[in-house]
């Protein structure tokens, strides 16, 4: 792999990971807001149950349940997107590992015949972190 291709893969990896983290964070923020809204609505209905007509109560409960269902749909679709982004990251990691753990890699050439895996993992750690 050329240096440009390796840089491109690292950039793509970074962007996919950032996107996955963004989707995860947004899923939790939006879920929290939907749940808070639903609980507030249910609380208002319970607090004013004697004053409200049946149709208003039914509408409030329907809206609350609707918000919970929409929340679930949005949350799980966001989690699916997050998983897809992490799958992209895993694919890039496999490509980089194939390049890294070959005998043609000058970084590993001396270590393959002497200390084995421990030195490879140390070099890999310092190379990519």
DADA-V202157 format. One record per helix or strand of 3 or more residues. SS is the DSSP state (alpha for helix, beta for strand). FROM is the first residue (numbers start at 1). TO is the last residue. If there is no record, write none. Layout:
ss = <SS:SS>
from = <FROM:FROM>
to = <TO:TO>
This chain:
ss = <alpha:alpha:alpha:alpha>
from = <3:54:106:117>
to = <47:100:109:128>
